[in-house]
Amino acid sequence: MTDANDQFTQRLCFNVYATNRAFGRFYQATISDTGLTYPKFVILNTLKDAGPLAISDLSTRAGVEPNTLSPLLKKMAGFGVLTRERDAKDERRVVISLTQKGLQLLQRADAVVQEGFAELDLDFKQCMQAVRFLEDVRARLEKADPPKLRVDDITG
């Protein structure tokens, strides 16, 4: 890899990282008064789009690790925005469903988020290009088997 490629890769990684943090602050500012966090917002949107899901399916679709998801779901069920019920056919499975309260909260949160995005004055076509690019990068990263630096590889 050339120095120019290395610098490009580092800039890409840094900008994705910094943009992720900026998105977190943006969502925190727009929806935090509701008790939502960005991961909770993603969970509610996933349930709205997919319907009731087993925890493992919700984890995969929402991109939230199961060990992170379980405590969030318990808190969210306590707020009444979703339900957690054992599957009647397989009691080992817990099915998560969006409640009417959760749907109403999500609709209001979506409206505020969209209002905030409108103020950013982003070009729709450029945003869609960025989304496709990032989806491609993410897919490649998820398939990658990167080389690993080992302490034994470091001399001195």
Backbone torsions as a table, in degrees:
resi	resn	phi	psi	omega
1	MET	NA	135.9	-179.6
2	THR	-81.0	164.2	177.4
3	ASP	-59.0	-39.4	179.7
4	ALA	-63.0	-43.4	177.6
5	ASN	-64.5	-41.5	179.4
6	ASP	-61.5	-44.8	178.5
7	GLN	-63.6	-40.8	178.7
8	PHE	-62.0	-47.2	-179.9
9	THR	-60.0	-45.0	179.3
10	GLN	-62.8	-41.3	178.8
11	ARG	-65.4	-41.7	178.1
12	LEU	-60.7	-51.1	-179.0
13	CYS	-60.2	-45.5	179.9
14	PHE	-62.3	-43.8	-177.9
15	ASN	-67.7	-35.9	174.9
16	VAL	-64.7	-44.8	178.4
17	TYR	-60.6	-49.6	-178.1
18	ALA	-65.8	-37.1	178.2
19	THR	-67.3	-39.4	176.4
20	ASN	-59.0	-44.4	178.2
21	ARG	-64.9	-40.1	178.8
22	ALA	-64.7	-40.5	175.8
23	PHE	-61.3	-42.4	178.3
24	GLY	-58.1	-44.9	178.1
25	ARG	-65.4	-39.5	179.1
26	PHE	-60.7	-50.9	-179.5
27	TYR	-65.6	-38.2	178.2
28	GLN	-59.3	-44.6	-179.4
29	ALA	-65.6	-35.4	-175.2
30	THR	-84.7	-34.4	-171.4
31	ILE	-121.6	-2.2	-172.7
32	SER	-65.3	-27.7	179.7
33	ASP	-66.2	-16.4	179.2
34	THR	-86.3	-9.2	-174.2
35	GLY	91.9	-4.2	178.0
36	LEU	-80.7	148.3	167.6
37	THR	-117.3	170.5	180.0
38	TYR	-60.2	-44.9	177.6
39	PRO	-59.1	-39.1	177.7
40	LYS	-65.6	-39.7	177.6
41	PHE	-60.4	-43.5	178.6
42	VAL	-63.6	-42.8	179.9
43	ILE	-61.1	-47.5	179.7
44	LEU	-61.7	-43.3	178.6
45	ASN	-63.3	-39.3	179.1
46	THR	-63.6	-43.6	178.5
47	LEU	-66.2	-36.9	177.6
48	LYS	-63.0	-43.1	-176.4
49	ASP	-75.5	-37.6	-171.8
50	ALA	-103.6	-17.4	-174.5
51	GLY	84.0	-171.1	-178.8
52	PRO	-57.0	138.2	-177.6
53	LEU	-138.9	148.0	169.7
54	ALA	-68.2	154.3	-177.3
55	ILE	-55.2	-42.8	-178.8
56	SER	-63.4	-40.0	178.7
57	ASP	-68.8	-40.0	178.0
58	LEU	-63.3	-41.7	178.4
59	SER	-58.1	-47.3	-179.3
60	THR	-64.2	-49.3	-176.4
61	ARG	-67.2	-37.8	-177.0
62	ALA	-85.0	-15.0	-179.0
63	GLY	71.9	29.6	179.5
64	VAL	-115.7	129.4	-178.3
65	GLU	-61.3	141.5	-178.8
66	PRO	-54.7	-38.6	-179.0
67	ASN	-70.4	-20.7	173.9
68	THR	-86.3	-34.9	-174.3
69	LEU	-68.4	-45.1	-174.5
70	SER	-55.5	-49.9	178.7
71	PRO	-64.9	-34.9	177.5
72	LEU	-62.9	-43.0	-178.9
73	LEU	-64.1	-38.8	178.0
74	LYS	-62.8	-44.7	178.4
75	LYS	-63.5	-43.9	-177.4
76	MET	-66.6	-36.2	176.1
77	ALA	-65.1	-37.5	176.7
78	GLY	-62.8	-30.9	176.6
79	PHE	-81.4	-9.5	178.1
80	GLY	82.9	16.5	-178.2
81	VAL	-93.6	-11.2	174.4
82	LEU	-153.4	165.6	177.1
83	THR	-118.9	152.0	175.8
84	ARG	-122.7	114.6	-177.9
85	GLU	-132.4	142.5	175.1
86	ARG	-67.2	139.1	176.9
87	ASP	-68.4	127.9	-178.3
88	ALA	-62.7	-30.3	-178.2
89	LYS	-85.7	-25.4	-178.0
90	ASP	-146.2	98.4	-173.8
91	GLU	-66.0	-11.4	176.3
92	ARG	-74.4	-23.7	-177.4
93	ARG	-91.5	136.3	173.6
94	VAL	-109.2	126.6	-178.6
95	VAL	-103.0	131.9	-177.9
96	ILE	-105.4	131.0	179.7
97	SER	-129.9	147.4	175.8
98	LEU	-79.8	133.8	176.3
99	THR	-90.5	170.8	176.5
100	GLN	-61.6	-40.1	177.0
101	LYS	-61.2	-42.1	178.2
102	GLY	-63.4	-41.1	178.8
103	LEU	-64.8	-42.6	178.5
104	GLN	-63.8	-43.7	178.1
105	LEU	-61.4	-44.4	-179.5
106	LEU	-63.4	-42.0	179.2
107	GLN	-61.9	-42.1	178.2
108	ARG	-67.6	-42.7	179.2
109	ALA	-63.6	-43.2	177.9
110	ASP	-58.1	-42.0	-179.4
111	ALA	-63.1	-43.4	-179.7
112	VAL	-67.4	-41.4	178.9
113	VAL	-62.6	-45.1	179.5
114	GLN	-62.9	-38.0	176.3
115	GLU	-62.2	-42.6	177.9
116	GLY	-63.9	-42.7	178.3
117	PHE	-65.1	-36.3	179.0
118	ALA	-60.1	-36.3	179.6
119	GLU	-69.0	-19.5	178.7
120	LEU	-75.9	-17.5	177.2
121	ASP	54.3	51.3	178.4
122	LEU	-88.7	142.9	178.3
123	ASP	-75.9	124.8	-175.8
124	PHE	-58.4	-45.9	-177.8
125	LYS	-61.9	-43.5	178.3
126	GLN	-64.5	-39.3	178.7
127	CYS	-62.6	-42.7	179.9
128	MET	-65.9	-37.2	175.8
129	GLN	-63.7	-42.3	179.1
130	ALA	-64.0	-41.8	179.1
131	VAL	-61.0	-48.1	179.6
132	ARG	-61.0	-42.8	179.0
133	PHE	-61.5	-47.2	-178.2
134	LEU	-67.1	-36.0	175.5
135	GLU	-61.5	-41.1	178.6
136	ASP	-64.8	-46.0	179.3
137	VAL	-60.9	-46.3	-179.5
138	ARG	-60.8	-44.4	179.5
139	ALA	-60.5	-41.9	179.2
140	ARG	-66.3	-40.9	179.3
141	LEU	-64.3	-39.9	-178.7
142	GLU	-67.9	-27.6	178.5
143	LYS	-87.2	-16.8	-171.3
144	ALA	-66.9	149.1	170.7
145	ASP	-122.6	79.5	-172.1
146	PRO	-69.5	154.8	173.5
147	PRO	-64.3	153.4	-177.1
148	LYS	-117.0	130.8	174.5
149	LEU	-80.8	129.7	178.6
150	ARG	-115.4	147.8	-179.8
151	VAL	-56.3	-36.2	179.7
152	ASP	-63.2	-21.8	-179.5
153	ASP	-76.0	-13.8	-176.1
154	ILE	-94.0	125.0	180.0
155	THR	-102.6	157.8	173.6
156	GLY	110.9	NA	NA
